[in-house]
Amino acid sequence: MLGGLGKLAAEGLAHRTEKATEEAVHAVEGVVKEVLEHAKEAGEKAVADALKKAQDSGEKVVKDVTATVTEAVTGAVAHAVEGLGPRGQ
């Protein structure tokens, strides 16, 4: 009689252990999913920030080059006009 109760108790314990393990696995899966979502969002934000910085930097370079070229052309034209003397005016 006690052998049968022991077997039932062991089976019950095994069943509860299996259920608890399944619940733990589901909980860990949920945490991993959430962590991956946060990592993805952080990665997307980092990429977007890096692209924005690169774009801003590129725009600054274009602005600086444009200003330099404009100054050089203006200087060259002014020098050419001066070289022509009264005829260039």
C-alpha positions in Angstrom: 0.0 0.0 0.0 2.7 2.5 0.9 4.6 1.5 -2.2 1.7 2.6 -4.4 1.4 5.9 -2.5 5.1 6.5 -2.9 4.8 5.9 -6.6 1.8 8.3 -6.9 3.7 10.9 -4.8 6.8 10.6 -7.1 4.6 10.9 -10.2 2.9 14.0 -8.8 6.2 15.5 -7.9 7.6 14.7 -11.4 4.5 16.3 -12.9 4.8 19.5 -10.8 8.5 19.7 -11.5 7.8 19.4 -15.2 5.1 22.1 -15.1 7.4 24.4 -13.0 10.2 23.8 -15.5 7.9 24.7 -18.5 6.8 27.9 -16.7 10.4 28.8 -16.0 11.3 28.2 -19.7 8.4 30.4 -20.8 9.4 33.1 -18.3 13.0 33.1 -19.6 11.8 33.1 -23.2 9.7 36.2 -22.4 12.7 38.0 -20.8 15.0 37.1 -23.7 12.4 38.3 -26.2 12.1 41.6 -24.3 15.9 42.0 -24.1 16.3 41.4 -27.8 13.5 43.9 -28.6 15.3 46.5 -26.5 18.7 45.7 -28.1 17.1 46.0 -31.5 15.6 49.4 -30.7 18.9 50.6 -29.2 20.8 49.3 -32.3 18.4 51.0 -34.7 18.7 54.3 -32.7 22.5 54.0 -32.7 22.5 53.5 -36.5 20.1 56.4 -37.0 22.2 58.6 -34.8 25.4 57.7 -36.7 23.8 58.3 -40.0 22.5 61.7 -38.8 26.0 62.7 -37.6 27.5 61.5 -40.9 24.9 63.5 -42.9 25.5 66.6 -40.7 29.2 66.2 -41.1 28.8 65.8 -44.9 26.7 68.9 -45.1 29.3 70.9 -43.1 32.0 69.7 -45.5 29.9 70.7 -48.5 29.2 74.1 -47.0 32.9 74.7 -46.2 34.1 73.6 -49.6 31.4 75.8 -51.3 32.6 78.8 -49.2 36.2 78.1 -50.0 35.5 77.8 -53.8 33.3 80.9 -53.7 36.1 82.9 -52.0 38.7 81.6 -54.4 36.6 82.4 -57.5 35.7 85.9 -56.1 39.4 86.5 -55.4 40.4 85.4 -58.9 37.8 87.5 -60.6 38.8 90.6 -58.5 42.4 90.0 -59.3 41.6 89.7 -63.0 39.6 92.9 -62.9 42.5 94.7 -61.2 44.8 93.3 -63.8 42.7 94.9 -66.5 43.0 98.3 -64.9 40.6 101.0 -66.1 39.5 98.9 -69.1 37.9 96.2 -66.7 35.8 98.7 -65.0 
